[in-house]
């Protein structure tokens, strides 16, 4: 999760993952990722986060049999900076 470009990661930002078991919530860590464990292969999930008055939501993602799906939510850059 970034704001505008890779130089502006949103460490500590909360990310929600909506799936068959409801909403899971994780925060973006120092590695610039929010990691969700225990997701079920074949199930569909949607990632969502709100920052700076903007809500971003991914397209539905169907989990493959092997783990390792990555996606990026990119918030608009700060025009004042």
Secondary structure, DSSP 8 states (H G I E B T S, - for coil): -EESSTT-B-TT-EEEEEETTEEEEEE--TTS-----S--TT-EEEEEEEETTEEEE---EE--SSS------EE---TT-
